[in-house]
């Protein structure tokens, strides 16, 4: 059975989510529809982070966490800024997820939700010890998505 790329999977999901969103907006307030989708997508990202953490040999950590970049690399052009045992900082300067979602005709609020809102939830699901910050995203009009993951040591 042929493998589906991460980007192809996200495009398939986006088409269905967009159809559901448009139907939801016919019967409820747009903000209510977005709230339901946001909760659903963020919860799914937390679960995806947990599943990824379970694949770590030994204990999850930033060394394992950054291996996810291989999956993302197909669709992102990244500039690595800082990489260590307790920090992973990089900029995304091209995002094919955004391009794909826009080419499907998704409204801007779904582009941001499907592309950007997953990142913090994925990190949270992976480990409560990851602090994630980002000041802006390409989807929101920034020049880049500035990712910063910091690993906190366990407190005794």
N, C-alpha and C positions, 0 to 999 in steps of 0.2 A: 504494500500500500504506500503510495507516495506521501511524503511528509509535506505538511502545509506550513509555510513560513509564518512567523509571528505577525508580520504585516498583513499577509493574506487573511489570516484568521481575524485580525482586528477589522479589516474591511468588511468581511462577511457579517461580523457582529454589528458593525456600524449601520449597515443597510437595514437590518432587522430592528435595531434600536430606534432608528429614525422613523421607521414605519409605525412602531408602537408609540413613539412620542407624538407623532402627528395625530394618531387616533386618540390618544389621551387628551390632547389639547382640544379636541372636538367636544369632549364631554366634561372637561374640568379646566380649572384655571391653569395657565401656563406655569406659574410658580409651583403649584401643587404637583404637576406632571414632572417638572424638573427636580423637585424634592424627592419624589419616589425614585426616579432614575438615578439621582446622585447617591442616595442611600444604597440602592441595589448595586451600582457599579463600584462604589467604595468598599462595600462588604465583600464583593467578589474579589477585589484587589487585595484585601486583607487575607482572604483565604488563599489566594494565589501566592502571596508572600509566605504564608505558613507552609504551604506545600514545597516551595522552593527551599525554605530553611530546613525542612525534613531531609532534603537531599544532601545537606552538608555532612561530610565525613567528620565525625567528632562533634564539636559544638559549632553552631553558627557563628560567623564572625565576618568582619569586613573583607577579609581575603576571599572567602567564599562568595559573599554578596556581590563583589565586583565581577564575578564570572558571568553574571546576568548580562553584562555589557556585550558579550558575544552575541546573544540573541537580539539585542537592540541594535547592534552595529549595522545590520543589513539595511536599516531604515533611517539611521541617524548619522550625521557627520559631527563627530565630537572632537573637541580640543581638550586634552588632558592637562589640568593645571597643577594638581597635587594628588599624590597617591602614597599612602602609607598604611601602617597597621591600624591607625585610628582615624584616618581621614581619606575621603575620596571626593575630589573636587574637579569638575569638568564643565565645559560649556557645550551646549548643543547649538550648532550654527545652521544646520539644515535638518528638517524633520519631514520625512516622507509620510508619516502618519497624518500630519496636518494636510499635506498636499492631497493625500488619498481621500480624506474626509471632505475636504472642500470640493474635490472633483466629483464626489457622490452627491453634492448639493446639500450637505448637512448645514443646518443653521449654525451660526457662530457659537451659540451657547452649548450645542452638542459637541462641536469640535473641541472646545476647551474641556468639557466634561470627559469625553472619551480619550483625549490625549493626555491632558495635564493632571487632572484630578486623581488619577490612579497612583501617581508616584508616591505621594506621602502615605497613602493607605497601604501600598505594597510594602514599603519600608516598615511601617508599623506592624504589619502581619509577620514580617520576617523576624523582627526582634524589637522589643521595647527599648533596647539599648542603642538603637540607631536614632540619632537626631537628624532630621532632614530639613534643610532650608533652601528656598529658592525665591529670589526677589522678582523674577519676571519670566515670561515665556514668549516664544515666537508667536504662539496662537493669540496672545494678548497684545502683540505689537512690539515687544521688546526685540533688541538686536540679537539676543540669544536666550536660551534657557540656561540659567546658571545653577547647576546642581551642586549641592554640598551635603555629603553624608558624613557624620561624625559618629564614631563608636565610643560609647561610654563604658568604662570599666565597671564591673559590679561593685556595688557598695557593700561594705561588711556590716 
